[in-house]
Amino acid sequence: MATTLIKSGDDFYKLSGVDDALFDEYNVSEGLIEYNPNTLLDNNMAYKISKFSTKEYCIDILKNTFNDPDYNEYSNTLNKEFLLNVVDNVYYFQRITPAMLRPKRLLRISNNLSKQSTSFEQGRL
């Protein structure tokens, strides 16, 4: 069971209906990379910040005991800064950019075995 929050302004809001872990669990032995703004990640890699709660820039949500009923429901009218998925006291953050929220066009091409032609379908994700 997981809890997903969206940060908007100074507050976090609970995203209802999302109870699953959204990210793969990272194994520390696989070599997470200590955060450095000058280091770019390859695919399937992640940063870590050791002893984050002791850093001066630590955010308040990590300094207190997490209790998901303490958060109001998220409304789609609010700004979206980043997503926080909490799974068994592990906090996963994902920055939300405007490009991530734009609908993507999708073109599906398939051979339908019952027809002699190829069909095309356009949709949105």
Backbone as XML, in Angstrom:
<?xml version="1.0"?>
<chain id="A" units="angstrom">
  <residue number="1" name="MET">
    <atom name="N" x="0.850" y="-1.183" z="0.000"/>
    <atom name="CA" x="0.000" y="0.000" z="0.000"/>
    <atom name="C" x="0.890" y="1.239" z="0.000"/>
  </residue>
  <residue number="2" name="ALA">
    <atom name="N" x="0.540" y="2.187" z="-0.819"/>
    <atom name="CA" x="1.326" y="3.416" z="-0.949"/>
    <atom name="C" x="0.396" y="4.615" z="-0.884"/>
  </residue>
  <residue number="3" name="THR">
    <atom name="N" x="0.983" y="5.752" z="-0.654"/>
    <atom name="CA" x="0.256" y="7.017" z="-0.673"/>
    <atom name="C" x="0.959" y="7.926" z="-1.653"/>
  </residue>
  <residue number="4" name="THR">
    <atom name="N" x="0.177" y="8.603" z="-2.479"/>
    <atom name="CA" x="0.751" y="9.524" z="-3.460"/>
    <atom name="C" x="0.259" y="10.927" z="-3.168"/>
  </residue>
  <residue number="5" name="LEU">
    <atom name="N" x="1.202" y="11.847" z="-3.095"/>
    <atom name="CA" x="0.908" y="13.253" z="-2.833"/>
    <atom name="C" x="1.415" y="14.102" z="-3.985"/>
  </residue>
  <residue number="6" name="ILE">
    <atom name="N" x="0.761" y="15.237" z="-4.192"/>
    <atom name="CA" x="1.199" y="16.241" z="-5.159"/>
    <atom name="C" x="1.513" y="17.509" z="-4.378"/>
  </residue>
  <residue number="7" name="LYS">
    <atom name="N" x="2.667" y="18.100" z="-4.646"/>
    <atom name="CA" x="3.024" y="19.360" z="-3.991"/>
    <atom name="C" x="2.515" y="20.509" z="-4.842"/>
  </residue>
  <residue number="8" name="SER">
    <atom name="N" x="1.825" y="21.422" z="-4.199"/>
    <atom name="CA" x="1.316" y="22.625" z="-4.845"/>
    <atom name="C" x="1.540" y="23.777" z="-3.877"/>
  </residue>
  <residue number="9" name="GLY">
    <atom name="N" x="2.354" y="24.735" z="-4.291"/>
    <atom name="CA" x="2.678" y="25.843" z="-3.396"/>
    <atom name="C" x="3.444" y="25.333" z="-2.199"/>
  </residue>
  <residue number="10" name="ASP">
    <atom name="N" x="2.972" y="25.676" z="-0.996"/>
    <atom name="CA" x="3.640" y="25.250" z="0.230"/>
    <atom name="C" x="3.063" y="23.970" z="0.813"/>
  </residue>
  <residue number="11" name="ASP">
    <atom name="N" x="2.042" y="23.403" z="0.171"/>
    <atom name="CA" x="1.329" y="22.264" z="0.753"/>
    <atom name="C" x="1.402" y="21.028" z="-0.127"/>
  </residue>
  <residue number="12" name="PHE">
    <atom name="N" x="1.130" y="19.873" z="0.506"/>
    <atom name="CA" x="0.996" y="18.605" z="-0.181"/>
    <atom name="C" x="-0.467" y="18.199" z="-0.136"/>
  </residue>
  <residue number="13" name="TYR">
    <atom name="N" x="-0.937" y="17.563" z="-1.215"/>
    <atom name="CA" x="-2.311" y="17.099" z="-1.310"/>
    <atom name="C" x="-2.311" y="15.634" z="-1.721"/>
  </residue>
  <residue number="14" name="LYS">
    <atom name="N" x="-3.210" y="14.860" z="-1.113"/>
    <atom name="CA" x="-3.292" y="13.435" z="-1.403"/>
    <atom name="C" x="-4.002" y="13.215" z="-2.736"/>
  </residue>
  <residue number="15" name="LEU">
    <atom name="N" x="-3.427" y="12.353" z="-3.564"/>
    <atom name="CA" x="-4.011" y="11.989" z="-4.855"/>
    <atom name="C" x="-4.851" y="10.746" z="-4.638"/>
  </residue>
  <residue number="16" name="SER">
    <atom name="N" x="-6.169" y="10.900" z="-4.681"/>
    <atom name="CA" x="-7.051" y="9.771" z="-4.374"/>
    <atom name="C" x="-7.031" y="8.748" z="-5.505"/>
  </residue>
  <residue number="17" name="GLY">
    <atom name="N" x="-7.233" y="7.492" z="-5.133"/>
    <atom name="CA" x="-7.293" y="6.416" z="-6.113"/>
    <atom name="C" x="-5.949" y="5.868" z="-6.551"/>
  </residue>
  <residue number="18" name="VAL">
    <atom name="N" x="-4.856" y="6.378" z="-5.998"/>
    <atom name="CA" x="-3.524" y="5.878" z="-6.345"/>
    <atom name="C" x="-2.930" y="5.257" z="-5.091"/>
  </residue>
  <residue number="19" name="ASP">
    <atom name="N" x="-3.069" y="3.929" z="-4.973"/>
    <atom name="CA" x="-2.626" y="3.218" z="-3.771"/>
    <atom name="C" x="-1.413" y="2.330" z="-4.020"/>
  </residue>
  <residue number="20" name="ASP">
    <atom name="N" x="-0.867" y="2.375" z="-5.217"/>
    <atom name="CA" x="0.230" y="1.484" z="-5.576"/>
    <atom name="C" x="1.558" y="2.221" z="-5.614"/>
  </residue>
  <residue number="21" name="ALA">
    <atom name="N" x="2.627" y="1.460" z="-5.484"/>
    <atom name="CA" x="3.966" y="2.015" z="-5.673"/>
    <atom name="C" x="4.104" y="2.405" z="-7.137"/>
  </residue>
  <residue number="22" name="LEU">
    <atom name="N" x="4.529" y="3.609" z="-7.412"/>
    <atom name="CA" x="4.650" y="4.099" z="-8.778"/>
    <atom name="C" x="6.040" y="3.904" z="-9.347"/>
  </residue>
  <residue number="23" name="PHE">
    <atom name="N" x="6.998" y="3.598" z="-8.501"/>
    <atom name="CA" x="8.386" y="3.471" z="-8.929"/>
    <atom name="C" x="8.909" y="2.104" z="-8.523"/>
  </residue>
  <residue number="24" name="ASP">
    <atom name="N" x="9.841" y="1.593" z="-9.301"/>
    <atom name="CA" x="10.498" y="0.349" z="-8.923"/>
    <atom name="C" x="11.319" y="0.591" z="-7.680"/>
  </residue>
  <residue number="25" name="GLU">
    <atom name="N" x="11.354" y="-0.389" z="-6.804"/>
    <atom name="CA" x="12.173" y="-0.263" z="-5.599"/>
    <atom name="C" x="13.641" y="-0.357" z="-5.997"/>
  </residue>
  <residue number="26" name="TYR">
    <atom name="N" x="14.424" y="0.585" z="-5.528"/>
    <atom name="CA" x="15.846" y="0.599" z="-5.844"/>
    <atom name="C" x="16.610" y="-0.136" z="-4.764"/>
  </residue>
  <residue number="27" name="ASN">
    <atom name="N" x="17.511" y="-0.978" z="-5.195"/>
    <atom name="CA" x="18.356" y="-1.715" z="-4.287"/>
    <atom name="C" x="19.637" y="-0.916" z="-4.084"/>
  </residue>
  <residue number="28" name="VAL">
    <atom name="N" x="19.938" y="-0.562" z="-2.860"/>
    <atom name="CA" x="21.103" y="0.270" z="-2.571"/>
    <atom name="C" x="22.380" y="-0.388" z="-3.069"/>
  </residue>
  <residue number="29" name="SER">
    <atom name="N" x="22.419" y="-1.713" z="-3.072"/>
    <atom name="CA" x="23.620" y="-2.399" z="-3.534"/>
    <atom name="C" x="23.841" y="-2.220" z="-5.034"/>
  </residue>
  <residue number="30" name="GLU">
    <atom name="N" x="22.813" y="-1.788" z="-5.769"/>
    <atom name="CA" x="22.946" y="-1.574" z="-7.207"/>
    <atom name="C" x="23.598" y="-0.237" z="-7.521"/>
  </residue>
  <residue number="31" name="GLY">
    <atom name="N" x="23.944" y="0.529" z="-6.506"/>
    <atom name="CA" x="24.714" y="1.734" z="-6.719"/>
    <atom name="C" x="23.918" y="2.961" z="-7.112"/>
  </residue>
  <residue number="32" name="LEU">
    <atom name="N" x="23.049" y="3.398" z="-6.234"/>
    <atom name="CA" x="22.418" y="4.688" z="-6.445"/>
    <atom name="C" x="23.504" y="5.746" z="-6.440"/>
  </residue>
  <residue number="33" name="ILE">
    <atom name="N" x="23.292" y="6.805" z="-7.186"/>
    <atom name="CA" x="24.306" y="7.843" z="-7.321"/>
    <atom name="C" x="24.005" y="8.974" z="-6.344"/>
  </residue>
  <residue number="34" name="GLU">
    <atom name="N" x="24.981" y="9.339" z="-5.538"/>
    <atom name="CA" x="24.816" y="10.465" z="-4.616"/>
    <atom name="C" x="24.533" y="11.713" z="-5.443"/>
  </residue>
  <residue number="35" name="TYR">
    <atom name="N" x="23.525" y="12.487" z="-5.029"/>
    <atom name="CA" x="23.095" y="13.638" z="-5.817"/>
    <atom name="C" x="24.221" y="14.646" z="-6.020"/>
  </residue>
  <residue number="36" name="ASN">
    <atom name="N" x="24.363" y="15.062" z="-7.260"/>
    <atom name="CA" x="25.287" y="16.112" z="-7.650"/>
    <atom name="C" x="24.660" y="16.787" z="-8.867"/>
  </residue>
  <residue number="37" name="PRO">
    <atom name="N" x="24.370" y="18.083" z="-8.806"/>
    <atom name="CA" x="23.697" y="18.742" z="-9.936"/>
    <atom name="C" x="24.505" y="18.690" z="-11.235"/>
  </residue>
  <residue number="38" name="ASN">
    <atom name="N" x="25.786" y="18.380" z="-11.160"/>
    <atom name="CA" x="26.616" y="18.299" z="-12.356"/>
    <atom name="C" x="26.640" y="16.901" z="-12.968"/>
  </residue>
  <residue number="39" name="THR">
    <atom name="N" x="25.956" y="15.945" z="-12.341"/>
    <atom name="CA" x="25.925" y="14.572" z="-12.832"/>
    <atom name="C" x="24.591" y="14.305" z="-13.508"/>
  </residue>
  <residue number="40" name="LEU">
    <atom name="N" x="24.644" y="13.828" z="-14.750"/>
    <atom name="CA" x="23.424" y="13.457" z="-15.470"/>
    <atom name="C" x="23.196" y="11.960" z="-15.317"/>
  </residue>
  <residue number="41" name="LEU">
    <atom name="N" x="21.951" y="11.577" z="-15.157"/>
    <atom name="CA" x="21.623" y="10.171" z="-14.986"/>
    <atom name="C" x="21.381" y="9.491" z="-16.322"/>
  </residue>
  <residue number="42" name="ASP">
    <atom name="N" x="21.756" y="8.232" z="-16.415"/>
    <atom name="CA" x="21.391" y="7.403" z="-17.545"/>
    <atom name="C" x="20.018" y="6.819" z="-17.257"/>
  </residue>
  <residue number="43" name="ASN">
    <atom name="N" x="19.431" y="6.152" z="-18.260"/>
    <atom name="CA" x="18.132" y="5.499" z="-18.056"/>
    <atom name="C" x="18.213" y="4.504" z="-16.915"/>
  </residue>
  <residue number="44" name="ASN">
    <atom name="N" x="17.118" y="4.392" z="-16.174"/>
    <atom name="CA" x="16.985" y="3.451" z="-15.057"/>
    <atom name="C" x="17.987" y="3.692" z="-13.934"/>
  </residue>
  <residue number="45" name="MET">
    <atom name="N" x="18.471" y="4.903" z="-13.799"/>
    <atom name="CA" x="19.349" y="5.250" z="-12.687"/>
    <atom name="C" x="18.620" y="6.255" z="-11.806"/>
  </residue>
  <residue number="46" name="ALA">
    <atom name="N" x="19.070" y="6.357" z="-10.568"/>
    <atom name="CA" x="18.414" y="7.279" z="-9.638"/>
    <atom name="C" x="19.446" y="7.902" z="-8.713"/>
  </residue>
  <residue number="47" name="TYR">
    <atom name="N" x="19.127" y="9.111" z="-8.260"/>
    <atom name="CA" x="19.950" y="9.782" z="-7.262"/>
    <atom name="C" x="19.540" y="9.339" z="-5.875"/>
  </residue>
  <residue number="48" name="LYS">
    <atom name="N" x="20.431" y="9.500" z="-4.943"/>
    <atom name="CA" x="20.101" y="9.362" z="-3.533"/>
    <atom name="C" x="20.735" y="10.546" z="-2.811"/>
  </residue>
  <residue number="49" name="ILE">
    <atom name="N" x="20.154" y="10.902" z="-1.686"/>
    <atom name="CA" x="20.745" y="11.918" z="-0.818"/>
    <atom name="C" x="20.855" y="11.275" z="0.545"/>
  </residue>
  <residue number="50" name="SER">
    <atom name="N" x="22.069" y="10.937" z="0.924"/>
    <atom name="CA" x="22.292" y="10.278" z="2.208"/>
    <atom name="C" x="21.990" y="11.233" z="3.358"/>
  </residue>
  <residue number="51" name="LYS">
    <atom name="N" x="21.347" y="10.709" z="4.391"/>
    <atom name="CA" x="21.023" y="11.471" z="5.608"/>
    <atom name="C" x="20.307" y="12.784" z="5.280"/>
  </residue>
  <residue number="52" name="PHE">
    <atom name="N" x="19.349" y="12.696" z="4.364"/>
    <atom name="CA" x="18.645" y="13.878" z="3.880"/>
    <atom name="C" x="17.970" y="14.650" z="5.012"/>
  </residue>
  <residue number="53" name="SER">
    <atom name="N" x="17.410" y="13.928" z="5.983"/>
    <atom name="CA" x="16.677" y="14.617" z="7.056"/>
    <atom name="C" x="17.586" y="15.479" z="7.925"/>
  </residue>
  <residue number="54" name="THR">
    <atom name="N" x="18.886" y="15.292" z="7.842"/>
    <atom name="CA" x="19.809" y="16.110" z="8.628"/>
    <atom name="C" x="20.340" y="17.314" z="7.844"/>
  </residue>
  <residue number="55" name="LYS">
    <atom name="N" x="19.998" y="17.401" z="6.573"/>
    <atom name="CA" x="20.492" y="18.501" z="5.735"/>
    <atom name="C" x="19.675" y="19.761" z="5.998"/>
  </residue>
  <residue number="56" name="GLU">
    <atom name="N" x="20.302" y="20.905" z="5.838"/>
    <atom name="CA" x="19.608" y="22.175" z="6.092"/>
    <atom name="C" x="18.474" y="22.417" z="5.108"/>
  </residue>
  <residue number="57" name="TYR">
    <atom name="N" x="18.546" y="21.835" z="3.929"/>
    <atom name="CA" x="17.511" y="22.038" z="2.910"/>
    <atom name="C" x="16.429" y="20.964" z="2.954"/>
  </residue>
  <residue number="58" name="CYS">
    <atom name="N" x="16.415" y="20.138" z="3.990"/>
    <atom name="CA" x="15.404" y="19.097" z="4.118"/>
    <atom name="C" x="14.003" y="19.722" z="4.180"/>
  </residue>
  <residue number="59" name="ILE">
    <atom name="N" x="13.052" y="19.114" z="3.482"/>
    <atom name="CA" x="11.681" y="19.638" z="3.496"/>
    <atom name="C" x="10.935" y="19.102" z="4.721"/>
  </residue>
  <residue number="60" name="ASP">
    <atom name="N" x="9.959" y="19.864" z="5.172"/>
    <atom name="CA" x="9.248" y="19.560" z="6.419"/>
    <atom name="C" x="8.584" y="18.190" z="6.422"/>
  </residue>
  <residue number="61" name="ILE">
    <atom name="N" x="8.080" y="17.744" z="5.294"/>
    <atom name="CA" x="7.362" y="16.468" z="5.263"/>
    <atom name="C" x="8.255" y="15.305" z="5.682"/>
  </residue>
  <residue number="62" name="LEU">
    <atom name="N" x="9.560" y="15.458" z="5.524"/>
    <atom name="CA" x="10.496" y="14.399" z="5.914"/>
    <atom name="C" x="10.943" y="14.512" z="7.366"/>
  </residue>
  <residue number="63" name="LYS">
    <atom name="N" x="10.653" y="15.639" z="7.996"/>
    <atom name="CA" x="11.064" y="15.848" z="9.386"/>
    <atom name="C" x="10.014" y="15.344" z="10.377"/>
  </residue>
  <residue number="64" name="ASN">
    <atom name="N" x="8.806" y="15.083" z="9.896"/>
    <atom name="CA" x="7.709" y="14.671" z="10.762"/>
    <atom name="C" x="7.277" y="13.247" z="10.441"/>
  </residue>
  <residue number="65" name="THR">
    <atom name="N" x="6.577" y="12.623" z="11.345"/>
    <atom name="CA" x="6.025" y="11.298" z="11.102"/>
    <atom name="C" x="4.945" y="11.412" z="10.031"/>
  </residue>
  <residue number="66" name="PHE">
    <atom name="N" x="5.024" y="10.549" z="9.021"/>
    <atom name="CA" x="4.067" y="10.610" z="7.914"/>
    <atom name="C" x="2.753" y="9.959" z="8.317"/>
  </residue>
  <residue number="67" name="ASN">
    <atom name="N" x="1.649" y="10.683" z="8.077"/>
    <atom name="CA" x="0.311" y="10.195" z="8.381"/>
    <atom name="C" x="-0.606" y="10.663" z="7.258"/>
  </residue>
  <residue number="68" name="ASP">
    <atom name="N" x="-0.955" y="9.778" z="6.340"/>
    <atom name="CA" x="-1.678" y="10.213" z="5.138"/>
    <atom name="C" x="-3.047" y="10.844" z="5.379"/>
  </residue>
  <residue number="69" name="PRO">
    <atom name="N" x="-3.804" y="10.527" z="6.454"/>
    <atom name="CA" x="-5.067" y="11.238" z="6.667"/>
    <atom name="C" x="-4.889" y="12.738" z="6.962"/>
  </residue>
  <residue number="70" name="ASP">
    <atom name="N" x="-3.663" y="13.167" z="7.236"/>
    <atom name="CA" x="-3.421" y="14.580" z="7.537"/>
    <atom name="C" x="-3.481" y="15.474" z="6.290"/>
  </residue>
  <residue number="71" name="TYR">
    <atom name="N" x="-3.615" y="14.894" z="5.110"/>
    <atom name="CA" x="-3.531" y="15.673" z="3.872"/>
    <atom name="C" x="-4.891" y="15.765" z="3.191"/>
  </residue>
  <residue number="72" name="ASN">
    <atom name="N" x="-5.207" y="16.968" z="2.692"/>
    <atom name="CA" x="-6.441" y="17.189" z="1.950"/>
    <atom name="C" x="-6.337" y="16.544" z="0.573"/>
  </residue>
  <residue number="73" name="GLU">
    <atom name="N" x="-7.500" y="16.303" z="-0.047"/>
    <atom name="CA" x="-7.544" y="15.719" z="-1.385"/>
    <atom name="C" x="-7.046" y="16.718" z="-2.425"/>
  </residue>
  <residue number="74" name="TYR">
    <atom name="N" x="-6.327" y="16.215" z="-3.410"/>
    <atom name="CA" x="-5.805" y="17.037" z="-4.495"/>
    <atom name="C" x="-6.932" y="17.396" z="-5.465"/>
  </residue>
  <residue number="75" name="SER">
    <atom name="N" x="-6.925" y="18.637" z="-5.936"/>
    <atom name="CA" x="-7.863" y="19.112" z="-6.948"/>
    <atom name="C" x="-7.073" y="19.448" z="-8.206"/>
  </residue>
  <residue number="76" name="ASN">
    <atom name="N" x="-7.583" y="19.073" z="-9.351"/>
    <atom name="CA" x="-6.879" y="19.280" z="-10.617"/>
    <atom name="C" x="-6.661" y="20.760" z="-10.942"/>
  </residue>
  <residue number="77" name="THR">
    <atom name="N" x="-7.297" y="21.645" z="-10.208"/>
    <atom name="CA" x="-7.134" y="23.082" z="-10.457"/>
    <atom name="C" x="-5.852" y="23.628" z="-9.817"/>
  </residue>
  <residue number="78" name="LEU">
    <atom name="N" x="-5.241" y="22.842" z="-8.947"/>
    <atom name="CA" x="-4.019" y="23.288" z="-8.261"/>
    <atom name="C" x="-2.794" y="23.132" z="-9.161"/>
  </residue>
  <residue number="79" name="ASN">
    <atom name="N" x="-1.783" y="23.942" z="-8.898"/>
    <atom name="CA" x="-0.505" y="23.781" z="-9.602"/>
    <atom name="C" x="0.133" y="22.466" z="-9.181"/>
  </residue>
  <residue number="80" name="LYS">
    <atom name="N" x="0.980" y="21.953" z="-10.055"/>
    <atom name="CA" x="1.655" y="20.688" z="-9.796"/>
    <atom name="C" x="3.152" y="20.920" z="-9.867"/>
  </residue>
  <residue number="81" name="GLU">
    <atom name="N" x="3.862" y="20.749" z="-8.753"/>
    <atom name="CA" x="5.310" y="20.956" z="-8.748"/>
    <atom name="C" x="6.057" y="19.632" z="-8.787"/>
  </residue>
  <residue number="82" name="PHE">
    <atom name="N" x="5.718" y="18.744" z="-7.867"/>
    <atom name="CA" x="6.282" y="17.403" z="-7.934"/>
    <atom name="C" x="5.378" y="16.409" z="-7.246"/>
  </residue>
  <residue number="83" name="LEU">
    <atom name="N" x="5.602" y="15.159" z="-7.576"/>
    <atom name="CA" x="4.828" y="14.057" z="-7.051"/>
    <atom name="C" x="5.669" y="13.353" z="-5.990"/>
  </residue>
  <residue number="84" name="LEU">
    <atom name="N" x="5.029" y="12.904" z="-4.944"/>
    <atom name="CA" x="5.695" y="12.173" z="-3.874"/>
    <atom name="C" x="4.932" y="10.881" z="-3.653"/>
  </residue>
  <residue number="85" name="ASN">
    <atom name="N" x="5.601" y="9.752" z="-3.843"/>
    <atom name="CA" x="5.000" y="8.441" z="-3.626"/>
    <atom name="C" x="5.681" y="7.837" z="-2.398"/>
  </residue>
  <residue number="86" name="VAL">
    <atom name="N" x="4.899" y="7.580" z="-1.338"/>
    <atom name="CA" x="5.438" y="7.058" z="-0.086"/>
    <atom name="C" x="5.054" y="5.589" z="0.034"/>
  </residue>
  <residue number="87" name="VAL">
    <atom name="N" x="6.074" y="4.732" z="0.093"/>
    <atom name="CA" x="5.868" y="3.287" z="0.205"/>
    <atom name="C" x="6.707" y="2.778" z="1.368"/>
  </residue>
  <residue number="88" name="ASP">
    <atom name="N" x="6.048" y="2.299" z="2.418"/>
    <atom name="CA" x="6.757" y="1.731" z="3.576"/>
    <atom name="C" x="7.880" y="2.638" z="4.074"/>
  </residue>
  <residue number="89" name="ASN">
    <atom name="N" x="7.583" y="3.895" z="4.285"/>
    <atom name="CA" x="8.543" y="4.889" z="4.794"/>
    <atom name="C" x="9.721" y="5.158" z="3.867"/>
  </residue>
  <residue number="90" name="VAL">
    <atom name="N" x="9.571" y="4.817" z="2.591"/>
    <atom name="CA" x="10.539" y="5.201" z="1.566"/>
    <atom name="C" x="9.841" y="6.250" z="0.710"/>
  </residue>
  <residue number="91" name="TYR">
    <atom name="N" x="10.504" y="7.373" z="0.494"/>
    <atom name="CA" x="9.920" y="8.509" z="-0.208"/>
    <atom name="C" x="10.525" y="8.610" z="-1.597"/>
  </residue>
  <residue number="92" name="TYR">
    <atom name="N" x="9.662" y="8.537" z="-2.623"/>
    <atom name="CA" x="10.092" y="8.656" z="-4.010"/>
    <atom name="C" x="9.544" y="9.971" z="-4.560"/>
  </residue>
  <residue number="93" name="PHE">
    <atom name="N" x="10.423" y="10.789" z="-5.108"/>
    <atom name="CA" x="10.040" y="12.081" z="-5.652"/>
    <atom name="C" x="10.154" y="12.065" z="-7.169"/>
  </residue>
  <residue number="94" name="GLN">
    <atom name="N" x="9.230" y="12.748" z="-7.839"/>
    <atom name="CA" x="9.304" y="12.917" z="-9.287"/>
    <atom name="C" x="8.866" y="14.340" z="-9.614"/>
  </residue>
  <residue number="95" name="ARG">
    <atom name="N" x="9.749" y="15.085" z="-10.233"/>
    <atom name="CA" x="9.415" y="16.449" z="-10.652"/>
    <atom name="C" x="8.364" y="16.386" z="-11.759"/>
  </residue>
  <residue number="96" name="ILE">
    <atom name="N" x="7.415" y="17.295" z="-11.727"/>
    <atom name="CA" x="6.365" y="17.356" z="-12.741"/>
    <atom name="C" x="6.606" y="18.600" z="-13.587"/>
  </residue>
  <residue number="97" name="THR">
    <atom name="N" x="6.823" y="18.410" z="-14.875"/>
    <atom name="CA" x="7.042" y="19.529" z="-15.790"/>
    <atom name="C" x="5.818" y="19.680" z="-16.693"/>
  </residue>
  <residue number="98" name="PRO">
    <atom name="N" x="5.583" y="20.867" z="-17.253"/>
    <atom name="CA" x="4.440" y="21.043" z="-18.154"/>
    <atom name="C" x="4.456" y="20.071" z="-19.340"/>
  </residue>
  <residue number="99" name="ALA">
    <atom name="N" x="5.625" y="19.725" z="-19.843"/>
    <atom name="CA" x="5.713" y="18.796" z="-20.977"/>
    <atom name="C" x="5.173" y="17.410" z="-20.599"/>
  </residue>
  <residue number="100" name="MET">
    <atom name="N" x="5.299" y="17.029" z="-19.343"/>
    <atom name="CA" x="4.805" y="15.727" z="-18.906"/>
    <atom name="C" x="3.282" y="15.685" z="-18.882"/>
  </residue>
  <residue number="101" name="LEU">
    <atom name="N" x="2.644" y="16.827" z="-18.812"/>
    <atom name="CA" x="1.192" y="16.886" z="-18.673"/>
    <atom name="C" x="0.462" y="17.084" z="-19.999"/>
  </residue>
  <residue number="102" name="ARG">
    <atom name="N" x="1.181" y="17.385" z="-21.064"/>
    <atom name="CA" x="0.539" y="17.565" z="-22.364"/>
    <atom name="C" x="0.095" y="16.219" z="-22.921"/>
  </residue>
  <residue number="103" name="PRO">
    <atom name="N" x="-1.087" y="16.171" z="-23.551"/>
    <atom name="CA" x="-1.495" y="14.905" z="-24.163"/>
    <atom name="C" x="-0.534" y="14.535" z="-25.299"/>
  </residue>
  <residue number="104" name="LYS">
    <atom name="N" x="-0.279" y="13.257" z="-25.442"/>
    <atom name="CA" x="0.604" y="12.781" z="-26.496"/>
    <atom name="C" x="-0.236" y="12.140" z="-27.588"/>
  </residue>
  <residue number="105" name="ARG">
    <atom name="N" x="0.167" y="12.343" z="-28.812"/>
    <atom name="CA" x="-0.532" y="11.712" z="-29.924"/>
    <atom name="C" x="0.004" y="10.304" z="-30.095"/>
  </residue>
  <residue number="106" name="LEU">
    <atom name="N" x="-0.886" y="9.427" z="-30.493"/>
    <atom name="CA" x="-0.539" y="8.032" z="-30.645"/>
    <atom name="C" x="-1.055" y="7.553" z="-31.988"/>
  </residue>
  <residue number="107" name="LEU">
    <atom name="N" x="-0.228" y="6.884" z="-32.757"/>
    <atom name="CA" x="-0.628" y="6.296" z="-34.026"/>
    <atom name="C" x="-0.398" y="4.803" z="-33.904"/>
  </residue>
  <residue number="108" name="ARG">
    <atom name="N" x="-1.475" y="4.027" z="-34.006"/>
    <atom name="CA" x="-1.387" y="2.581" z="-33.914"/>
    <atom name="C" x="-1.530" y="1.986" z="-35.299"/>
  </residue>
  <residue number="109" name="ILE">
    <atom name="N" x="-0.606" y="1.132" z="-35.677"/>
    <atom name="CA" x="-0.671" y="0.452" z="-36.965"/>
    <atom name="C" x="-0.710" y="-1.035" z="-36.679"/>
  </residue>
  <residue number="110" name="SER">
    <atom name="N" x="-1.701" y="-1.721" z="-37.232"/>
    <atom name="CA" x="-1.787" y="-3.158" z="-36.983"/>
    <atom name="C" x="-2.364" y="-3.863" z="-38.184"/>
  </residue>
  <residue number="111" name="ASN">
    <atom name="N" x="-2.006" y="-5.113" z="-38.332"/>
    <atom name="CA" x="-2.599" y="-5.962" z="-39.364"/>
    <atom name="C" x="-3.737" y="-6.730" z="-38.725"/>
  </residue>
  <residue number="112" name="ASN">
    <atom name="N" x="-4.895" y="-6.570" z="-39.278"/>
    <atom name="CA" x="-6.055" y="-7.302" z="-38.797"/>
    <atom name="C" x="-6.159" y="-8.558" z="-39.648"/>
  </residue>
  <residue number="113" name="LEU">
    <atom name="N" x="-6.018" y="-9.728" z="-39.057"/>
    <atom name="CA" x="-5.981" y="-10.968" z="-39.810"/>
    <atom name="C" x="-7.281" y="-11.264" z="-40.540"/>
  </residue>
  <residue number="114" name="SER">
    <atom name="N" x="-8.394" y="-10.689" z="-40.073"/>
    <atom name="CA" x="-9.675" y="-10.955" z="-40.730"/>
    <atom name="C" x="-9.893" y="-10.055" z="-41.940"/>
  </residue>
  <residue number="115" name="LYS">
    <atom name="N" x="-9.049" y="-9.048" z="-42.131"/>
    <atom name="CA" x="-9.170" y="-8.132" z="-43.272"/>
    <atom name="C" x="-7.892" y="-8.191" z="-44.074"/>
  </residue>
  <residue number="116" name="GLN">
    <atom name="N" x="-7.970" y="-7.842" z="-45.318"/>
    <atom name="CA" x="-6.802" y="-7.847" z="-46.190"/>
    <atom name="C" x="-6.017" y="-6.543" z="-46.140"/>
  </residue>
  <residue number="117" name="SER">
    <atom name="N" x="-6.487" y="-5.550" z="-45.399"/>
    <atom name="CA" x="-5.819" y="-4.255" z="-45.378"/>
    <atom name="C" x="-5.215" y="-3.973" z="-44.007"/>
  </residue>
  <residue number="118" name="THR">
    <atom name="N" x="-4.384" y="-2.957" z="-43.950"/>
    <atom name="CA" x="-3.804" y="-2.502" z="-42.705"/>
    <atom name="C" x="-4.679" y="-1.383" z="-42.151"/>
  </residue>
  <residue number="119" name="SER">
    <atom name="N" x="-4.931" y="-1.387" z="-40.855"/>
    <atom name="CA" x="-5.783" y="-0.347" z="-40.270"/>
    <atom name="C" x="-4.934" y="0.637" z="-39.496"/>
  </residue>
  <residue number="120" name="PHE">
    <atom name="N" x="-5.361" y="1.881" z="-39.473"/>
    <atom name="CA" x="-4.690" y="2.951" z="-38.757"/>
    <atom name="C" x="-5.661" y="3.542" z="-37.760"/>
  </residue>
  <residue number="121" name="GLU">
    <atom name="N" x="-5.175" y="3.833" z="-36.589"/>
    <atom name="CA" x="-6.029" y="4.425" z="-35.557"/>
    <atom name="C" x="-5.240" y="5.506" z="-34.865"/>
  </residue>
  <residue number="122" name="GLN">
    <atom name="N" x="-5.835" y="6.693" z="-34.752"/>
    <atom name="CA" x="-5.185" y="7.793" z="-34.058"/>
    <atom name="C" x="-5.916" y="8.037" z="-32.749"/>
  </residue>
  <residue number="123" name="GLY">
    <atom name="N" x="-5.172" y="8.235" z="-31.690"/>
    <atom name="CA" x="-5.785" y="8.485" z="-30.397"/>
    <atom name="C" x="-4.904" y="9.356" z="-29.546"/>
  </residue>
  <residue number="124" name="ARG">
    <atom name="N" x="-5.312" y="9.569" z="-28.304"/>
    <atom name="CA" x="-4.538" y="10.350" z="-27.334"/>
    <atom name="C" x="-4.286" y="9.497" z="-26.119"/>
  </residue>
  <residue number="125" name="LEU">
    <atom name="N" x="-3.097" y="9.669" z="-25.544"/>
    <atom name="CA" x="-2.777" y="8.973" z="-24.287"/>
    <atom name="C" x="-3.266" y="9.794" z="-23.125"/>
  </residue>
</chain>
